[in-house]
């Protein structure tokens, strides 16, 4: 049975999809990255996303120096060239924060929801460089096919600074009367919102050239 | 038989042109539709303008609120580094003071002093860890009174004691201060954004300007849908109404073009339906009037001709009769054969003269049917007077044979029914109908004859009518003959003149009534006359 919520979702999708289909997909920029296989067990990727948090960004630096935490979220997906399904994905959350008691910049890194590791930096630039330079295990070697002739891989990176954290409203079933009308109206208005701020800044690229594992 | 006037059925060309079908842009449906669309657009436009103003007004209010909140946040966020700095200075001062105190003591005394300070001094509140490293003694490591795992902000402070010693204290700062500050940061970041539910009900933060645009767009689309629905409904409703008007208009155009048989369709019970019903009733009345006029014109022509014929024939009859009587009287009687021939010839001539005289008499009666003089008369009384005057059915000569013939008068269900009629002519009508019935029964050889007269009120009509029925047990009248029998000199009887029923119809039409023929339950013909009831208090 299709619920009303799902029905309204389908309606919205039906309204929005044709307009989206008419728009050409923007090309994804490319960026160089270093890939290293460690002990034929892991593939490590090093890449810099310095444009995600620049020291020339006055607002960002003002927030950082004001003691406010800056969240950098990286979503990495390893794709075989020509394929649309990811071989492996990595989610990295980095929190960079000035500790006013120690006057040091703390860089807290959490990979795939694991336990955080904290690094302290006296200089802001060092902390920013540490937060924007990724050095992660992107995949296990066993999940990849060896040989250039057999498979090449790229990594799609979506990096966001201070991504917007959406909230879930109350259940529609609990709303009554005018509250429910208001909720329906809010959703109706939501259908006409075009630009939603996903983050303070978003950087998206894929690594190029593709890499492969030697046999 | 003669040249009779024909009714005018063709409408003038000007009239037909005046009621011709209008162009599409001149039709009522088009005009109402355009009006509805124009009114709808006007209303929606005005509503949209007001909504836009309202949204901008509330956005302005929200902007003022945001400015106030931004100022409050700006003030609040400045306190965080001040608090941290002050705390740090306090930690530094307390560590420095302890380092100076310990630096003057021997290692053993220094250890004891540190322990005592940690356990008793109020300044030691907030110490997580303490380390003392003095030359010539084992390093001392102590834990503070606060639990280390409670999520404090660790603030390590190190002081040199002499040239080789050091005092290291890790102070605890309340983490909730930092958390509140982070929350201030989040609020500042979301300032100027509002939460809007998406289709799935998930709240999303959106810039206020974008929400303003989205609200106006949403209301515009909603208003458009409402406008579309309203106009559609209006068009459908208007179309139903204008279709009725078009149907009536089409019927009127047909009438104007000369087709009086056209009728407006049934259009319900509203005013247009009543108009259509009235229009149809009017056409029915017109048709009846037209037929009445045509019949009366034709009867008038026949009456005129009958009058001339009667005059032309009646004048020579008397000289002819006197001449033949003179011939008979002047017969000398010398020749028996001649006398017989003369006598027979005179009798033939006298018989034919008498026949002609009777014809002339009936012609004269037909020609002299007087104009009706309407007055309120009680219908039952007229019928009773007729019966009293008429007596019984059949002639005196055949009294013994027709002993069981019956002239029945059915009592009226509604006594005192008063109609507008000419008493004498109404009785003439009854005489003609009863005579016609009696002669038809006799010619058909049916015995005994039975003629019934009944009266009553026609029910369920806006106009009040009384009915008067004369029916018999004769042979009846064939369906295709029922209209023709009212024409002068048209008769179904062998010896009929064809004038009796024509006189009946003329008199009834002169009364403003109608006459129809049907089949009687007695087996013969049934003549039903309708006469208007007197609208006065008694009627």
Interface residues (C-beta under 8 A of the other chain):
Chain A: X5 X8 X9 X11 X12 X13 X63 X66 X67 X68 X69 X99 X100 X101 X102 X162 X164 X166 X167 X168 X169 X171 X172 X183 X185 X186 X187 X188 X189 X190 X191 X192 X193 X194 X195 X196 X197 X200
Chain B: X77 X80 X81 X84 X85 X87 X88 X91 X153 X155 X156 X173 X178 X181 X182 X184 X185 X188 X189 X193 X195 X196 X197 X198 X199 X200 X201 X202 X203 X204 X205 X206 X207 X210 X211 X213 X214 X215 X217 X218 X221 X222
